[in-house]
Amino acid sequence: MTSSIIARVRQKRIEQLISLGKRLDERGLTDYREVQVEVGVIEKAEGSARVRLGKTEVLVGIKIELGAPFSDVPDKGVLTVNAELVPLASPTFEPGPPNENSIELARVVDRGIRESEAIDLEKLCIEPGKKVFIVFVDVYVLNYDGNLIDASALAALAALLNTKLFKYAVKEGEVQIKPGYKPLSIRNHPVAVTFAKINDKLVVDPGLEEEQVMEARLTMTIEKDGKICALQKGGAGYFKIQQILEAGKIARKKAAELRKLVVKK
């Protein structure tokens, strides 16, 4: 009973502050928490990155393997994104098969990479209809304190930019791996920016407590030229048209700031 009363008081406090344009951690409504980006953190992976967004921490590893293309796109390589909510990251995460939250997280990260055409999949084709490279993007949530989508999308982009593709030659239909590596061809830099709607106001980069009281969530993934390539709405609430237009303006600015942190790495 006591804990539920404290939770309601805390919720009321968050809503009151946001109505005044303030937040519990003293950020402005459109401010991100501190962002830290590290690359090359997994020695055995073709590429990797760790992103800390406040206390939220996400690790992404990239593996590249040989395989067969999909039958409807025989001349393109394959991209596959998976997300794991490690139980140690939050008391709400449980071991077992992927749940709807991890599936949504993987899909949003995948959609941003795919719709922006960040990876030139045609360059990953070795022999049309037979052999292509498969790029595995594995997202591991190490600590959850809100806004997993932005942290995961940023870590995925940083890891892809860090990825090396091994050199090869094809002789008599067989792929032979050669010494040396070359950078994976990345031609776009998609960045996700997430908003929470609380008391009819837009809040950028919601922390865990803010997520617990938000009415709805909106994620916009922005390409390097400022175009929106993907949208994801969550929660039971709704956004007014004017709020979506406002979110688009904010997202473009914030995406450019976040992108600089990754690209300079």
Contacts in CASP RR format, 6 or more apart in sequence:
PFRMAT RR
TARGET T0000
AUTHOR 0000-0000-0000
METHOD contacts of the structure
MODEL  1
MTSSIIARVRQKRIEQLISLGKRLDERGLTDYREVQVEVGVIEKAEGSAR
VRLGKTEVLVGIKIELGAPFSDVPDKGVLTVNAELVPLASPTFEPGPPNE
NSIELARVVDRGIRESEAIDLEKLCIEPGKKVFIVFVDVYVLNYDGNLID
ASALAALAALLNTKLFKYAVKEGEVQIKPGYKPLSIRNHPVAVTFAKIND
KLVVDPGLEEEQVMEARLTMTIEKDGKICALQKGGAGYFKIQQILEAGKI
ARKKAAELRKLVVKK
10 209 0 8 1.000
11 212 0 8 1.000
11 213 0 8 1.000
13 24 0 8 1.000
14 23 0 8 1.000
14 24 0 8 1.000
14 198 0 8 1.000
14 209 0 8 1.000
14 210 0 8 1.000
14 213 0 8 1.000
15 198 0 8 1.000
15 199 0 8 1.000
15 213 0 8 1.000
17 23 0 8 1.000
17 24 0 8 1.000
18 29 0 8 1.000
18 198 0 8 1.000
18 199 0 8 1.000
18 201 0 8 1.000
18 203 0 8 1.000
19 199 0 8 1.000
19 201 0 8 1.000
21 28 0 8 1.000
21 29 0 8 1.000
21 201 0 8 1.000
22 28 0 8 1.000
23 29 0 8 1.000
23 203 0 8 1.000
23 210 0 8 1.000
24 209 0 8 1.000
24 210 0 8 1.000
25 33 0 8 1.000
27 33 0 8 1.000
29 201 0 8 1.000
29 202 0 8 1.000
29 203 0 8 1.000
29 204 0 8 1.000
30 202 0 8 1.000
30 204 0 8 1.000
30 250 0 8 1.000
30 254 0 8 1.000
31 204 0 8 1.000
31 205 0 8 1.000
32 53 0 8 1.000
32 204 0 8 1.000
32 205 0 8 1.000
32 254 0 8 1.000
32 257 0 8 1.000
32 258 0 8 1.000
33 53 0 8 1.000
33 54 0 8 1.000
33 56 0 8 1.000
33 205 0 8 1.000
33 207 0 8 1.000
34 52 0 8 1.000
34 53 0 8 1.000
34 54 0 8 1.000
35 51 0 8 1.000
35 52 0 8 1.000
35 53 0 8 1.000
35 54 0 8 1.000
35 154 0 8 1.000
35 258 0 8 1.000
35 261 0 8 1.000
36 51 0 8 1.000
36 52 0 8 1.000
37 49 0 8 1.000
37 50 0 8 1.000
37 51 0 8 1.000
37 154 0 8 1.000
37 155 0 8 1.000
37 158 0 8 1.000
37 261 0 8 1.000
37 262 0 8 1.000
37 265 0 8 1.000
38 49 0 8 1.000
38 50 0 8 1.000
38 51 0 8 1.000
38 265 0 8 1.000
39 47 0 8 1.000
39 48 0 8 1.000
39 49 0 8 1.000
39 158 0 8 1.000
39 159 0 8 1.000
39 161 0 8 1.000
39 162 0 8 1.000
39 265 0 8 1.000
40 47 0 8 1.000
40 48 0 8 1.000
40 49 0 8 1.000
40 162 0 8 1.000
41 48 0 8 1.000
41 49 0 8 1.000
41 50 0 8 1.000
41 59 0 8 1.000
42 48 0 8 1.000
42 59 0 8 1.000
42 61 0 8 1.000
45 61 0 8 1.000
45 62 0 8 1.000
45 63 0 8 1.000
45 159 0 8 1.000
46 62 0 8 1.000
46 63 0 8 1.000
46 64 0 8 1.000
46 163 0 8 1.000
46 164 0 8 1.000
46 165 0 8 1.000
46 166 0 8 1.000
46 184 0 8 1.000
47 61 0 8 1.000
47 62 0 8 1.000
47 159 0 8 1.000
47 160 0 8 1.000
47 162 0 8 1.000
47 163 0 8 1.000
47 164 0 8 1.000
48 59 0 8 1.000
48 60 0 8 1.000
48 61 0 8 1.000
48 62 0 8 1.000
48 159 0 8 1.000
48 162 0 8 1.000
49 59 0 8 1.000
49 60 0 8 1.000
49 61 0 8 1.000
49 155 0 8 1.000
49 156 0 8 1.000
49 158 0 8 1.000
49 159 0 8 1.000
49 162 0 8 1.000
49 265 0 8 1.000
50 57 0 8 1.000
50 58 0 8 1.000
50 59 0 8 1.000
50 60 0 8 1.000
50 142 0 8 1.000
50 155 0 8 1.000
51 57 0 8 1.000
51 58 0 8 1.000
51 60 0 8 1.000
51 151 0 8 1.000
51 152 0 8 1.000
51 154 0 8 1.000
51 155 0 8 1.000
51 158 0 8 1.000
52 151 0 8 1.000
53 146 0 8 1.000
53 147 0 8 1.000
53 150 0 8 1.000
53 151 0 8 1.000
53 154 0 8 1.000
53 205 0 8 1.000
54 145 0 8 1.000
55 143 0 8 1.000
55 145 0 8 1.000
56 141 0 8 1.000
56 143 0 8 1.000
56 144 0 8 1.000
56 145 0 8 1.000
56 146 0 8 1.000
56 147 0 8 1.000
56 148 0 8 1.000
56 151 0 8 1.000
56 207 0 8 1.000
57 89 0 8 1.000
57 141 0 8 1.000
57 142 0 8 1.000
57 143 0 8 1.000
57 151 0 8 1.000
58 139 0 8 1.000
58 140 0 8 1.000
58 141 0 8 1.000
58 142 0 8 1.000
58 148 0 8 1.000
58 151 0 8 1.000
58 152 0 8 1.000
58 155 0 8 1.000
59 139 0 8 1.000
59 140 0 8 1.000
59 142 0 8 1.000
59 155 0 8 1.000
60 137 0 8 1.000
60 138 0 8 1.000
60 139 0 8 1.000
60 140 0 8 1.000
60 152 0 8 1.000
60 155 0 8 1.000
60 156 0 8 1.000
60 158 0 8 1.000
60 159 0 8 1.000
61 137 0 8 1.000
61 138 0 8 1.000
61 140 0 8 1.000
61 159 0 8 1.000
62 135 0 8 1.000
62 136 0 8 1.000
62 137 0 8 1.000
62 138 0 8 1.000
62 159 0 8 1.000
62 160 0 8 1.000
62 162 0 8 1.000
62 163 0 8 1.000
62 184 0 8 1.000
63 135 0 8 1.000
63 136 0 8 1.000
63 138 0 8 1.000
64 133 0 8 1.000
64 134 0 8 1.000
64 135 0 8 1.000
64 136 0 8 1.000
64 163 0 8 1.000
64 165 0 8 1.000
64 166 0 8 1.000
64 184 0 8 1.000
65 133 0 8 1.000
65 134 0 8 1.000
65 136 0 8 1.000
66 126 0 8 1.000
66 131 0 8 1.000
66 132 0 8 1.000
66 133 0 8 1.000
66 134 0 8 1.000
66 175 0 8 1.000
67 78 0 8 1.000
67 131 0 8 1.000
67 132 0 8 1.000
67 133 0 8 1.000
67 134 0 8 1.000
68 129 0 8 1.000
68 130 0 8 1.000
68 131 0 8 1.000
68 132 0 8 1.000
69 75 0 8 1.000
69 76 0 8 1.000
69 77 0 8 1.000
69 78 0 8 1.000
69 125 0 8 1.000
69 128 0 8 1.000
69 129 0 8 1.000
69 130 0 8 1.000
69 132 0 8 1.000
70 76 0 8 1.000
70 78 0 8 1.000
71 129 0 8 1.000
73 121 0 8 1.000
74 125 0 8 1.000
74 128 0 8 1.000
74 129 0 8 1.000
75 122 0 8 1.000
75 125 0 8 1.000
75 128 0 8 1.000
75 129 0 8 1.000
76 121 0 8 1.000
76 122 0 8 1.000
76 124 0 8 1.000
76 125 0 8 1.000
76 132 0 8 1.000
77 121 0 8 1.000
77 122 0 8 1.000
77 124 0 8 1.000
77 125 0 8 1.000
77 132 0 8 1.000
77 133 0 8 1.000
77 134 0 8 1.000
77 135 0 8 1.000
78 121 0 8 1.000
78 124 0 8 1.000
78 132 0 8 1.000
78 133 0 8 1.000
78 134 0 8 1.000
78 135 0 8 1.000
79 110 0 8 1.000
79 113 0 8 1.000
79 114 0 8 1.000
79 119 0 8 1.000
79 121 0 8 1.000
79 134 0 8 1.000
79 135 0 8 1.000
79 137 0 8 1.000
80 110 0 8 1.000
80 134 0 8 1.000
80 135 0 8 1.000
80 136 0 8 1.000
80 137 0 8 1.000
81 106 0 8 1.000
81 107 0 8 1.000
81 109 0 8 1.000
81 110 0 8 1.000
81 113 0 8 1.000
81 137 0 8 1.000
81 138 0 8 1.000
81 139 0 8 1.000
81 156 0 8 1.000
82 98 0 8 1.000
82 106 0 8 1.000
82 136 0 8 1.000
82 137 0 8 1.000
82 138 0 8 1.000
82 139 0 8 1.000
83 98 0 8 1.000
83 102 0 8 1.000
83 103 0 8 1.000
83 105 0 8 1.000
83 106 0 8 1.000
83 109 0 8 1.000
83 138 0 8 1.000
83 139 0 8 1.000
83 140 0 8 1.000
83 141 0 8 1.000
83 152 0 8 1.000
84 98 0 8 1.000
84 102 0 8 1.000
84 138 0 8 1.000
84 139 0 8 1.000
84 140 0 8 1.000
84 141 0 8 1.000
85 93 0 8 1.000
85 99 0 8 1.000
85 101 0 8 1.000
85 102 0 8 1.000
85 105 0 8 1.000
85 141 0 8 1.000
85 144 0 8 1.000
86 93 0 8 1.000
86 140 0 8 1.000
86 141 0 8 1.000
86 142 0 8 1.000
87 93 0 8 1.000
87 94 0 8 1.000
87 95 0 8 1.000
88 142 0 8 1.000
89 141 0 8 1.000
89 142 0 8 1.000
89 143 0 8 1.000
89 144 0 8 1.000
90 141 0 8 1.000
90 143 0 8 1.000
90 144 0 8 1.000
92 144 0 8 1.000
93 141 0 8 1.000
93 144 0 8 1.000
98 106 0 8 1.000
104 232 0 8 1.000
105 139 0 8 1.000
105 141 0 8 1.000
105 148 0 8 1.000
105 149 0 8 1.000
105 152 0 8 1.000
106 139 0 8 1.000
108 149 0 8 1.000
108 152 0 8 1.000
108 153 0 8 1.000
108 192 0 8 1.000
108 219 0 8 1.000
108 221 0 8 1.000
108 230 0 8 1.000
108 232 0 8 1.000
109 137 0 8 1.000
109 139 0 8 1.000
109 149 0 8 1.000
109 152 0 8 1.000
109 153 0 8 1.000
109 156 0 8 1.000
109 192 0 8 1.000
110 137 0 8 1.000
111 221 0 8 1.000
111 230 0 8 1.000
111 232 0 8 1.000
112 118 0 8 1.000
112 153 0 8 1.000
112 190 0 8 1.000
112 192 0 8 1.000
112 221 0 8 1.000
112 229 0 8 1.000
112 230 0 8 1.000
113 119 0 8 1.000
113 137 0 8 1.000
113 156 0 8 1.000
113 157 0 8 1.000
113 160 0 8 1.000
113 190 0 8 1.000
115 190 0 8 1.000
115 221 0 8 1.000
115 229 0 8 1.000
115 230 0 8 1.000
116 188 0 8 1.000
116 189 0 8 1.000
116 190 0 8 1.000
116 221 0 8 1.000
116 223 0 8 1.000
116 229 0 8 1.000
116 230 0 8 1.000
117 187 0 8 1.000
117 188 0 8 1.000
118 157 0 8 1.000
118 160 0 8 1.000
118 186 0 8 1.000
118 187 0 8 1.000
118 188 0 8 1.000
118 189 0 8 1.000
118 190 0 8 1.000
119 135 0 8 1.000
119 160 0 8 1.000
119 184 0 8 1.000
119 185 0 8 1.000
119 186 0 8 1.000
119 187 0 8 1.000
120 185 0 8 1.000
120 186 0 8 1.000
120 187 0 8 1.000
123 185 0 8 1.000
124 132 0 8 1.000
124 133 0 8 1.000
124 135 0 8 1.000
125 131 0 8 1.000
125 132 0 8 1.000
125 133 0 8 1.000
126 132 0 8 1.000
126 133 0 8 1.000
126 168 0 8 1.000
126 170 0 8 1.000
126 175 0 8 1.000
127 170 0 8 1.000
127 173 0 8 1.000
131 170 0 8 1.000
131 175 0 8 1.000
133 165 0 8 1.000
135 163 0 8 1.000
135 184 0 8 1.000
137 156 0 8 1.000
137 159 0 8 1.000
137 160 0 8 1.000
139 152 0 8 1.000
139 155 0 8 1.000
139 156 0 8 1.000
141 148 0 8 1.000
141 152 0 8 1.000
144 208 0 8 1.000
145 207 0 8 1.000
145 208 0 8 1.000
146 206 0 8 1.000
146 207 0 8 1.000
146 208 0 8 1.000
146 210 0 8 1.000
146 211 0 8 1.000
147 194 0 8 1.000
147 205 0 8 1.000
147 206 0 8 1.000
147 207 0 8 1.000
147 211 0 8 1.000
149 192 0 8 1.000
149 194 0 8 1.000
149 219 0 8 1.000
149 232 0 8 1.000
150 192 0 8 1.000
150 193 0 8 1.000
150 194 0 8 1.000
150 205 0 8 1.000
150 219 0 8 1.000
150 258 0 8 1.000
153 190 0 8 1.000
153 191 0 8 1.000
153 192 0 8 1.000
153 221 0 8 1.000
154 191 0 8 1.000
154 192 0 8 1.000
154 258 0 8 1.000
154 261 0 8 1.000
154 262 0 8 1.000
157 189 0 8 1.000
157 190 0 8 1.000
157 191 0 8 1.000
157 262 0 8 1.000
158 262 0 8 1.000
158 265 0 8 1.000
160 184 0 8 1.000
160 186 0 8 1.000
161 186 0 8 1.000
161 189 0 8 1.000
161 262 0 8 1.000
161 263 0 8 1.000
161 265 0 8 1.000
162 265 0 8 1.000
163 183 0 8 1.000
163 184 0 8 1.000
164 181 0 8 1.000
164 182 0 8 1.000
164 183 0 8 1.000
164 184 0 8 1.000
165 181 0 8 1.000
165 182 0 8 1.000
165 183 0 8 1.000
165 184 0 8 1.000
166 177 0 8 1.000
166 178 0 8 1.000
166 180 0 8 1.000
166 181 0 8 1.000
167 177 0 8 1.000
167 178 0 8 1.000
167 179 0 8 1.000
167 180 0 8 1.000
167 181 0 8 1.000
167 182 0 8 1.000
168 175 0 8 1.000
168 176 0 8 1.000
168 177 0 8 1.000
168 178 0 8 1.000
169 175 0 8 1.000
169 176 0 8 1.000
169 178 0 8 1.000
170 176 0 8 1.000
188 223 0 8 1.000
188 224 0 8 1.000
189 223 0 8 1.000
189 224 0 8 1.000
189 259 0 8 1.000
189 262 0 8 1.000
189 263 0 8 1.000
190 221 0 8 1.000
190 222 0 8 1.000
190 223 0 8 1.000
190 224 0 8 1.000
190 229 0 8 1.000
190 230 0 8 1.000
191 221 0 8 1.000
191 222 0 8 1.000
191 255 0 8 1.000
191 258 0 8 1.000
191 259 0 8 1.000
191 262 0 8 1.000
192 219 0 8 1.000
192 220 0 8 1.000
192 221 0 8 1.000
192 222 0 8 1.000
192 230 0 8 1.000
192 255 0 8 1.000
193 204 0 8 1.000
193 219 0 8 1.000
193 220 0 8 1.000
193 221 0 8 1.000
193 222 0 8 1.000
193 250 0 8 1.000
193 251 0 8 1.000
193 254 0 8 1.000
193 255 0 8 1.000
193 258 0 8 1.000
194 204 0 8 1.000
194 205 0 8 1.000
194 206 0 8 1.000
194 217 0 8 1.000
194 218 0 8 1.000
194 219 0 8 1.000
194 220 0 8 1.000
195 202 0 8 1.000
195 203 0 8 1.000
195 204 0 8 1.000
195 206 0 8 1.000
195 217 0 8 1.000
195 218 0 8 1.000
195 219 0 8 1.000
195 220 0 8 1.000
195 247 0 8 1.000
195 250 0 8 1.000
195 251 0 8 1.000
196 202 0 8 1.000
196 203 0 8 1.000
196 206 0 8 1.000
196 210 0 8 1.000
196 211 0 8 1.000
196 214 0 8 1.000
196 216 0 8 1.000
196 217 0 8 1.000
197 203 0 8 1.000
197 214 0 8 1.000
197 215 0 8 1.000
197 216 0 8 1.000
197 217 0 8 1.000
197 218 0 8 1.000
197 237 0 8 1.000
197 239 0 8 1.000
197 243 0 8 1.000
198 206 0 8 1.000
198 210 0 8 1.000
198 213 0 8 1.000
198 214 0 8 1.000
198 215 0 8 1.000
202 243 0 8 1.000
202 246 0 8 1.000
202 247 0 8 1.000
202 250 0 8 1.000
203 210 0 8 1.000
203 214 0 8 1.000
204 250 0 8 1.000
204 254 0 8 1.000
206 214 0 8 1.000
206 217 0 8 1.000
211 217 0 8 1.000
214 235 0 8 1.000
215 235 0 8 1.000
215 236 0 8 1.000
215 237 0 8 1.000
216 233 0 8 1.000
216 234 0 8 1.000
216 235 0 8 1.000
216 236 0 8 1.000
216 237 0 8 1.000
216 238 0 8 1.000
216 239 0 8 1.000
217 233 0 8 1.000
217 234 0 8 1.000
217 235 0 8 1.000
218 231 0 8 1.000
218 232 0 8 1.000
218 233 0 8 1.000
218 234 0 8 1.000
218 239 0 8 1.000
218 244 0 8 1.000
218 247 0 8 1.000
219 230 0 8 1.000
219 231 0 8 1.000
219 232 0 8 1.000
219 233 0 8 1.000
220 228 0 8 1.000
220 230 0 8 1.000
220 231 0 8 1.000
220 247 0 8 1.000
220 248 0 8 1.000
220 251 0 8 1.000
221 228 0 8 1.000
221 229 0 8 1.000
221 230 0 8 1.000
221 231 0 8 1.000
222 228 0 8 1.000
222 229 0 8 1.000
222 251 0 8 1.000
222 252 0 8 1.000
222 255 0 8 1.000
222 256 0 8 1.000
223 229 0 8 1.000
224 259 0 8 1.000
226 252 0 8 1.000
226 255 0 8 1.000
226 256 0 8 1.000
228 248 0 8 1.000
228 251 0 8 1.000
233 239 0 8 1.000
239 247 0 8 1.000
END
